[in-house]
């Protein structure tokens, strides 16, 4: 007899993490693989934050379960400056990553958990682990992989509540960004159906054009805002994220905070103090860093998008973060002649034939037959690229284009995407 709950029979770890470990192992064993399958920041943690961490490395105390008050105040100040929203530090919880907070929200929530597909690999397993049978709302390529009011109405209307909708903006795996108008339209339908929105905005500071609207700005009473420092300052391994609960949802906030006390206790004290000091003392440096990171990611994204579309692949251009979703439907017949029929088989074929690692859309809740992939355009030396951008900024004579920058500074990107384009053309 199994010792597992019946609903967790066959339960497994995060597919993206497992895939990343496999590719790292194979590369360590000497295989030549370009890894477009994992979304870790290519950039180093800004030096100002590193110095702050050294300064506070000696701190060994347990901190408040909700997080250091000064850090919570600085986060609220940060969102006021960046998003023009007024947050109360008493309604904010800091944790070792927003991932754990999203899970705890699902755990304490009584009602339906709705996930918009394609979705980040962890939402579905988290919901199941929390005891829910999650419900899917499909997003569509023709709508830029964004939810529409009709998508929400068609999914939720007539279903007994309460309802919690997970909204990822900017999108993972799509790289889409919702406009203010689009969010306003979603707000109206969520208000009418009494839907709580958990808005996962971890990539908000990496929108290429710098324009982002926070869901809490438009739907303050019904939005749980989650974010952190893993993406825009490259501090994924520092494990520091947070969730903001509006006063109307104080019951959920209290329950999540209690859950924090019984699980992780608190986020690491040196990291909390370092980030609080960085937000207080180094904002100009941090914003310059984020601006350069956005510029580089935008150039790399455009290079990958254009190279694949020129080869005949249908793509929605990324607008933020590390991802977009090329659709290889154009080579379905060519793949079928190779015995390849599913997205996973296609990715296995790419890896075997040309050493390019990708994750199929089925890992993100689309069908097995769908031939879209999540393409992570991050295998480049972020530290070196940041230095090159600084040189360009100080050179009065530099007229280097984004394409020239990528070819000069991102050889793995160029090699991998051009290999993929050549293979696509051979299968058309």
C-alpha positions in Angstrom: 0.0 0.0 0.0 1.3 3.4 -0.9 2.0 5.9 1.9 1.1 8.8 -0.3 -2.3 10.6 -0.4 -4.3 9.1 -3.3 -4.4 12.4 -5.1 -0.6 12.6 -5.1 0.1 9.2 -6.6 2.6 9.8 -9.4 3.4 13.2 -8.0 6.8 14.5 -9.2 9.2 17.5 -8.8 9.3 20.7 -10.8 9.8 19.6 -14.5 11.9 22.7 -15.3 14.3 22.1 -12.4 14.6 18.4 -13.2 15.3 19.2 -16.9 17.8 21.9 -16.0 19.7 19.4 -13.8 19.8 16.9 -16.6 21.1 19.3 -19.1 23.7 20.6 -16.7 24.9 17.0 -16.0 25.2 16.3 -19.7 27.1 19.5 -20.4 29.4 18.7 -17.5 30.1 15.3 -19.2 31.2 17.1 -22.3 28.1 17.3 -24.5 27.8 20.4 -26.6 24.3 21.7 -25.8 22.8 25.1 -26.1 20.4 25.4 -23.2 17.2 27.3 -24.0 15.2 25.3 -21.5 15.7 27.1 -18.1 14.8 30.7 -17.1 17.5 31.8 -14.7 18.8 35.3 -14.8 22.1 35.5 -16.8 23.1 38.6 -14.9 25.2 38.8 -11.7 23.7 40.2 -8.5 24.5 44.0 -8.6 27.7 44.7 -6.7 26.0 47.2 -4.4 23.8 44.3 -3.1 26.8 42.0 -2.8 28.6 44.5 -0.6 25.5 44.9 1.6 25.3 41.2 2.0 28.9 41.0 3.2 28.1 43.8 5.6 25.3 41.8 7.2 26.6 38.3 6.8 27.2 38.1 10.6 23.5 38.5 11.5 22.2 35.2 12.8 18.9 36.1 14.4 15.5 34.9 13.5 13.5 37.8 12.2 9.8 38.6 12.2 7.7 36.0 10.4 6.3 38.7 8.2 9.8 40.0 7.4 12.0 42.8 8.7 9.9 46.0 9.0 12.5 48.2 7.4 12.6 45.9 4.4 8.8 45.9 4.1 8.8 49.7 4.3 11.4 49.8 1.5 9.5 47.4 -0.7 6.3 49.6 -0.3 8.3 52.7 -1.1 9.8 50.9 -4.1 6.3 50.1 -5.5 5.1 53.6 -4.9 8.0 54.9 -7.0 7.7 52.2 -9.7 4.0 51.5 -9.9 2.4 54.5 -8.2 0.5 52.3 -5.7 0.2 52.8 -1.9 1.0 49.7 0.0 0.9 49.3 3.8 3.9 47.3 5.2 1.6 45.7 7.7 -0.1 43.9 4.8 3.1 42.6 3.3 4.8 39.2 4.0 8.4 38.6 3.0 9.5 34.9 2.5 12.3 32.8 1.0 10.9 33.3 -2.5 7.4 34.3 -3.7 7.0 30.6 -4.8 6.5 29.5 -1.2 3.9 32.3 -0.6 1.9 31.4 -3.7 1.8 27.8 -2.4 0.7 28.9 1.0 -2.1 31.1 -0.5 -3.4 28.1 -2.3 -3.1 26.0 0.8 -5.2 28.2 3.0 -7.7 29.2 0.3 -11.2 27.6 0.3 -12.5 27.6 -3.2 -11.6 27.2 -6.8 -8.1 27.7 -8.0 -8.0 28.8 -11.7 -4.8 28.6 -13.7 -4.5 30.3 -17.1 -2.7 28.0 -19.6 0.0 28.1 -20.8 1.2 28.5 -17.3 4.4 28.3 -15.3 5.3 24.7 -14.5 4.8 25.0 -10.8 1.2 26.4 -10.4 -0.5 23.1 -11.2 1.6 20.9 -8.9 1.4 23.5 -6.1 -2.4 23.6 -6.3 -2.5 19.8 -6.2 -0.1 19.7 -3.3 -2.3 22.2 -1.5 -5.3 19.8 -1.9 -7.1 21.5 -4.8 -8.3 20.2 -8.1 -7.2 23.2 -10.2 -9.3 24.4 -13.0 -7.8 25.5 -16.3 -8.7 28.6 -18.4 -7.2 28.4 -21.8 -5.3 31.4 -23.3 -4.9 31.6 -27.1 -2.0 32.4 -29.4 -4.2 34.6 -31.5 -4.7 36.8 -28.4 -1.0 37.0 -27.7 -1.3 34.3 -25.0 -3.2 36.7 -22.8 -6.5 36.2 -20.9 -9.5 38.1 -22.2 -12.7 38.9 -20.3 -14.5 36.3 -22.3 -12.0 33.7 -21.4 -12.7 34.4 -17.7 -16.4 34.6 -18.2 -16.6 31.4 -20.1 -14.5 29.6 -17.5 -15.9 30.9 -14.3 -19.4 32.1 -14.8 -21.9 29.7 -13.3 -19.3 28.0 -11.1 -19.9 28.3 -7.4 -17.1 30.4 -5.7 -15.0 31.5 -4.0 -12.5 31.9 -6.9 -8.7 32.5 -7.0 -7.2 33.3 -10.4 -3.5 33.0 -11.0 -2.4 35.8 -13.4 1.2 35.9 -14.5 2.2 39.3 -15.9 4.6 39.6 -17.6 3.9 36.1 -18.9 5.9 32.9 -18.3 6.2 31.1 -20.6 4.9 33.6 -23.2 6.8 36.8 -22.4 3.5 38.8 -23.0 2.7 42.0 -21.1 -0.8 43.2 -20.4 -1.6 46.8 -21.3 -3.4 49.0 -18.8 -6.6 48.8 -20.9 -6.4 45.0 -21.0 -6.0 44.8 -17.2 -8.9 47.2 -16.7 -11.1 45.0 -18.8 -10.0 42.0 -16.7 -10.6 43.9 -13.5 -14.2 44.6 -14.5 -15.0 40.9 -15.1 -13.2 39.8 -12.0 -15.1 42.3 -9.9 -18.4 41.2 -11.4 -17.6 37.5 -10.6 -16.0 38.2 -7.3 -12.7 36.7 -8.3 -9.6 37.2 -6.3 -6.5 37.7 -8.5 -3.1 36.5 -7.5 -0.9 38.6 -9.8 2.5 37.1 -10.1 4.6 40.1 -11.3 8.1 38.7 -10.7 9.2 39.9 -14.2 7.6 43.4 -13.9 10.9 45.3 -13.8 12.1 43.5 -17.0 9.6 44.9 -19.5 11.7 45.9 -22.5 10.1 49.3 -23.0 9.9 50.0 -19.3 6.1 50.4 -19.3 4.2 48.2 -16.9 0.9 48.5 -15.1 0.5 46.7 -11.7 -2.8 44.8 -11.3 -3.0 46.3 -7.7 -3.3 49.7 -9.3 -6.5 48.8 -11.0 -8.0 46.2 -8.7 -6.6 47.1 -5.3 -9.3 45.4 -3.2 -9.1 42.1 -4.9 -5.4 41.6 -5.9 -2.8 39.6 -4.0 0.5 40.9 -5.5 3.5 38.7 -5.5 7.0 39.5 -6.6 10.6 39.3 -5.5 14.3 39.8 -6.4 15.2 36.6 -8.3 14.7 38.1 -11.8 15.3 41.9 -12.0 18.4 41.8 -9.8 19.5 38.3 -10.6 19.2 37.1 -7.0 17.4 33.8 -7.6 19.6 31.9 -5.2 19.1 34.5 -2.5 15.5 33.3 -2.2 13.7 36.5 -1.3 10.1 37.2 -2.4 7.0 38.8 -1.0 3.2 39.0 -1.2 1.0 41.9 -0.6 -2.6 41.4 0.7 -5.2 44.2 0.5 -7.1 44.9 3.8 -10.2 43.1 2.4 -8.2 39.9 2.3 -6.7 40.2 5.8 -8.1 36.8 6.7 -6.0 35.2 4.0 -2.9 37.2 5.0 -3.2 36.1 8.6 -3.5 32.5 7.6 -0.6 32.6 5.2 1.5 34.3 7.8 0.7 31.6 10.3 1.6 29.1 7.6 5.0 30.8 7.3 5.6 30.5 11.0 5.0 26.8 10.8 7.2 26.2 7.7 10.1 28.4 6.9 9.9 30.7 10.0 11.4 33.7 8.1 13.6 34.6 5.2 17.4 34.6 5.8 18.3 37.7 8.0 21.5 38.7 6.1 19.6 38.7 2.8 16.7 40.7 4.2 19.0 43.3 5.7 21.1 43.5 2.5 18.2 44.1 0.2 16.6 46.6 2.6 19.9 48.6 2.6 20.2 48.2 -1.1 16.7 49.6 -1.8 17.4 52.4 0.6 21.0 53.4 -0.5 21.5 52.1 -4.0 18.3 52.7 -6.0 20.0 54.7 -8.7 22.5 51.9 -9.3 19.8 49.2 -9.2 17.6 51.1 -11.7 20.6 51.6 -14.0 21.3 47.8 -13.7 17.7 46.9 -14.5 17.6 49.4 -17.5 20.7 47.8 -19.0 19.4 44.3 -18.4 16.2 45.2 -20.1 18.1 46.6 -23.1 20.2 43.4 -23.5 17.3 41.1 -23.1 15.3 43.1 -25.6 18.2 42.8 -28.2 18.6 39.1 -27.6 14.9 38.5 -27.7 14.5 40.4 -31.0 17.5 38.5 -32.6 16.0 35.1 -31.6 12.5 36.1 -32.8 13.6 37.5 -36.1 15.9 34.5 -36.9 13.2 32.0 -36.2 10.4 33.9 -38.0 12.7 34.3 -41.0 13.1 30.5 -41.0 9.3 30.2 -41.2 8.5 29.6 -37.5 5.4 31.4 -36.1 6.2 33.5 -33.1 4.7 36.1 -30.8 7.5 38.6 -30.0 8.5 38.7 -26.3 7.8 41.9 -24.5 9.6 41.2 -21.2 11.7 38.7 -19.2 13.4 35.7 -20.6 10.9 33.9 -22.7 8.8 33.6 -25.9 6.9 30.7 -27.4 7.8 29.8 -31.0 5.3 27.5 -32.7 6.9 24.9 -34.9 3.6 23.8 -36.6 5.2 24.7 -39.9 7.4 21.6 -39.7 4.8 19.1 -38.4 4.8 17.1 -41.7 8.6 17.1 -41.8 8.8 15.9 -38.2 6.1 13.2 -38.8 8.4 11.8 -41.5 11.0 11.4 -38.7 8.5 9.6 -36.5 8.0 12.8 -34.3 4.4 13.6 -33.4 4.3 15.3 -30.0 5.9 18.4 -28.6 8.1 16.4 -26.2 9.3 14.1 -29.1 10.1 17.3 -31.1 12.2 18.7 -28.2 14.0 15.3 -27.8 14.7 15.4 -31.5 16.1 18.9 -31.4 18.4 17.9 -28.5 19.6 14.7 -30.2 20.1 16.2 -33.7 21.5 19.7 -33.0 22.2 19.9 -29.3 19.5 22.5 -28.6 17.6 22.0 -25.3 14.0 23.3 -25.2 10.9 22.5 -23.1 7.6 21.6 -24.9 4.4 23.5 -24.3 2.9 20.4 -22.8 5.0 21.1 -19.7 3.1 24.4 -19.5 -0.4 22.8 -19.6 -1.0 22.8 -23.4 -1.7 19.6 -25.3 0.8 16.9 -26.0 0.3 17.4 -29.8 1.0 21.2 -29.6 4.3 22.1 -31.2 5.0 25.3 -29.3 8.0 25.5 -26.9 9.1 27.8 -24.2 12.3 29.4 -25.5 14.5 30.9 -22.8 16.9 33.3 -24.4 19.4 33.4 -21.5 22.5 31.4 -22.3 24.9 34.3 -22.5 27.5 36.0 -20.2 25.4 38.6 -18.5 28.3 40.1 -16.6 30.3 40.7 -19.8 27.3 42.0 -21.6 26.6 44.6 -18.8 30.1 45.8 -19.1 29.9 46.1 -22.9 26.7 48.2 -22.6 28.4 50.5 -20.1 31.1 51.0 -22.7 28.5 51.8 -25.3 26.8 54.3 -23.1 30.1 56.2 -22.5 31.2 56.1 -26.1 30.0 59.2 -28.1 30.9 57.3 -31.4 29.2 54.0 -30.8 26.4 53.2 -33.2 26.3 49.5 -32.6 22.9 47.9 -33.3 21.2 45.3 -31.1 21.9 42.7 -33.8 25.6 43.6 -33.9 25.7 43.5 -30.1 24.2 40.0 -29.9 26.5 38.6 -32.6 29.5 40.2 -30.9 28.7 39.2 -27.3 26.3 36.3 -27.2 27.9 33.5 -29.2 25.8 30.7 -27.6 22.6 32.4 -28.4 23.7 32.9 -32.0 24.9 29.3 -32.4 21.8 27.8 -30.9 19.2 29.8 -32.7 20.9 29.5 -36.0 21.2 25.8 -35.7 17.5 25.6 -35.0 16.7 27.8 -38.0 18.8 25.6 -40.3 17.1 22.5 -39.0 13.6 24.1 -39.5 14.4 25.0 -43.1 15.5 21.4 -43.8 12.2 20.1 -42.6 9.9 22.5 -44.4 
